[in-house]
Amino acid sequence: MRKFSPRPSLDLVPIRQATPDDLPAIRKLEQQAETAAHWAEREYDALFAPEAPARIALLAPGNADVPDIRGFVIARAACEEWEIENLVVAAPHRRSGVASALLRELLRTAAAGGAAWVLLEVRESNVAARQLYEKIGFSQAGRRAGYYRGPFEDGLQLKISVAVP
Ligand SMILES: CC(C)(COP(=O)(O)OP(=O)(O)OC[C@H]1O[C@@H](n2cnc3c(N)ncnc32)[C@H](O)[C@@H]1OP(=O)(O)O)[C@@H](O)C(=O)NCCC(=O)NCCS
């Protein structure tokens, strides 16, 4: 399995932790992206609830010219194995390194938090996401037949090692 090296960030895209105030913007962005994981409003509301599973939500904020957020990633933090649950970049900001910066920051956070692996599922047909994950260093760990609905499709399970030696 390929391994992520948690070097200091060289990314030019600023990334920060999301807060409950960011949830409307995160939800709006998710709804605009067909291939994103779609959650109900109550699932977003529960993200920061004290009894919710441990999660991390990072976002790439906008700026004075474009105040809307540029992208976000949400992951569940479960001991050794963290799972990316959603990742979306706003269409006008794609192909400028936003998702890469979000993922690298997430992997650094996971490594610092004691994770050994970070994994995720991706639609087999989602070429953009698969290329992105491959470039970051994820590799295929399995296939889940019929994992997705609407449309029905297999999911590929991808994984990367982030364990600090
Ligand atoms: C997939 C997604 C998150 C990529 O975000 P992004 O900010 O454009 O990604 P980056 O700019 O960091 O791209 C890094 C690399 O990923 C690959 N990549 C990204 N978009 C691609 C595309 N449309 N086609 C092919 N490769 C692509 C390229 O290798 C790219 O490097 P390059 O630009 O130097 O060629 C974005 O397209 C998106 O939000 N899609 C809709 C939601 C989604 O599918 N999320 C994933 C759910 S698993």
Ligand as a Chemical Component Dictionary entry (heavy atoms), coordinates in Angstrom:
data_LIG
# 
_chem_comp.id                   LIG 
_chem_comp.type                 NON-POLYMER 
_chem_comp.pdbx_formal_charge   0 
_chem_comp.three_letter_code    LIG 
# 
loop_
_chem_comp_atom.comp_id 
_chem_comp_atom.atom_id 
_chem_comp_atom.alt_atom_id 
_chem_comp_atom.type_symbol 
_chem_comp_atom.charge 
_chem_comp_atom.model_Cartn_x 
_chem_comp_atom.model_Cartn_y 
_chem_comp_atom.model_Cartn_z 
_chem_comp_atom.pdbx_ordinal 
LIG C1  C1  C 0 -13.245 15.367 -7.725  1  
LIG C2  C2  C 0 -13.058 16.821 -7.273  2  
LIG C3  C3  C 0 -13.222 16.885 -5.756  3  
LIG C4  C4  C 0 -11.651 17.288 -7.684  4  
LIG O1  O1  O 0 -11.432 18.599 -7.144  5  
LIG P1  P1  P 0 -10.323 19.616 -7.743  6  
LIG O2  O2  O 0 -10.142 20.710 -6.756  7  
LIG O3  O3  O 0 -10.690 19.966 -9.131  8  
LIG O4  O4  O 0 -9.029  18.676 -7.769  9  
LIG P2  P2  P 0 -7.505  19.196 -7.927  10 
LIG O5  O5  O 0 -7.481  20.502 -8.643  11 
LIG O6  O6  O 0 -6.847  19.117 -6.600  12 
LIG O7  O7  O 0 -6.951  18.074 -8.911  13 
LIG C5  C5  C 0 -5.812  17.272 -8.622  14 
LIG C6  C6  C 0 -5.668  16.209 -9.668  15 
LIG O8  O8  O 0 -6.843  15.366 -9.720  16 
LIG C7  C7  C 0 -7.079  14.945 -11.080 17 
LIG N1  N1  N 0 -8.334  15.531 -11.571 18 
LIG C8  C8  C 0 -9.108  16.466 -10.972 19 
LIG N2  N2  N 0 -10.201 16.710 -11.731 20 
LIG C9  C9  C 0 -10.105 15.929 -12.835 21 
LIG C10 C10 C 0 -10.928 15.743 -13.981 22 
LIG N3  N3  N 0 -12.074 16.430 -14.162 23 
LIG N4  N4  N 0 -10.532 14.834 -14.903 24 
LIG C11 C11 C 0 -9.389  14.118 -14.752 25 
LIG N5  N5  N 0 -8.553  14.268 -13.679 26 
LIG C12 C12 C 0 -8.917  15.160 -12.739 27 
LIG C13 C13 C 0 -5.915  15.500 -11.901 28 
LIG O9  O9  O 0 -4.878  14.539 -11.851 29 
LIG C14 C14 C 0 -5.536  16.736 -11.083 30 
LIG O10 O10 O 0 -4.238  17.172 -11.295 31 
LIG P3  P3  P 0 -3.944  18.190 -12.541 32 
LIG O11 O11 O 0 -4.971  19.290 -12.462 33 
LIG O12 O12 O 0 -2.549  18.664 -12.262 34 
LIG O13 O13 O 0 -4.083  17.373 -13.792 35 
LIG C15 C15 C 0 -14.100 17.756 -7.973  36 
LIG O14 O14 O 0 -14.116 17.482 -9.352  37 
LIG C16 C16 C 0 -15.508 17.625 -7.436  38 
LIG O15 O15 O 0 -15.897 18.309 -6.468  39 
LIG N6  N6  N 0 -16.322 16.732 -8.044  40 
LIG C17 C17 C 0 -17.732 16.573 -7.614  41 
LIG C18 C18 C 0 -17.849 15.888 -6.255  42 
LIG C19 C19 C 0 -17.167 14.528 -6.224  43 
LIG O16 O16 O 0 -17.247 13.731 -7.146  44 
LIG N7  N7  N 0 -16.501 14.252 -5.089  45 
LIG C20 C20 C 0 -15.792 13.010 -4.865  46 
LIG C21 C21 C 0 -16.686 12.037 -4.197  47 
LIG S1  S1  S 0 -15.802 10.492 -3.878  48 
# 
loop_
_chem_comp_bond.comp_id 
_chem_comp_bond.atom_id_1 
_chem_comp_bond.atom_id_2 
_chem_comp_bond.value_order 
_chem_comp_bond.pdbx_ordinal 
LIG C1  C2  SING 1  
LIG C2  C3  SING 2  
LIG C2  C4  SING 3  
LIG C2  C15 SING 4  
LIG C4  O1  SING 5  
LIG O1  P1  SING 6  
LIG P1  O2  DOUB 7  
LIG P1  O3  SING 8  
LIG P1  O4  SING 9  
LIG O4  P2  SING 10 
LIG P2  O5  DOUB 11 
LIG P2  O6  SING 12 
LIG P2  O7  SING 13 
LIG O7  C5  SING 14 
LIG C5  C6  SING 15 
LIG C6  O8  SING 16 
LIG C6  C14 SING 17 
LIG O8  C7  SING 18 
LIG C7  N1  SING 19 
LIG C7  C13 SING 20 
LIG N1  C8  SING 21 
LIG N1  C12 SING 22 
LIG C8  N2  DOUB 23 
LIG N2  C9  SING 24 
LIG C9  C10 SING 25 
LIG C9  C12 DOUB 26 
LIG C10 N3  SING 27 
LIG C10 N4  DOUB 28 
LIG N4  C11 SING 29 
LIG C11 N5  DOUB 30 
LIG N5  C12 SING 31 
LIG C13 O9  SING 32 
LIG C13 C14 SING 33 
LIG C14 O10 SING 34 
LIG O10 P3  SING 35 
LIG P3  O11 DOUB 36 
LIG P3  O12 SING 37 
LIG P3  O13 SING 38 
LIG C15 O14 SING 39 
LIG C15 C16 SING 40 
LIG C16 O15 DOUB 41 
LIG C16 N6  SING 42 
LIG N6  C17 SING 43 
LIG C17 C18 SING 44 
LIG C18 C19 SING 45 
LIG C19 O16 DOUB 46 
LIG C19 N7  SING 47 
LIG N7  C20 SING 48 
LIG C20 C21 SING 49 
LIG C21 S1  SING 50 
# 
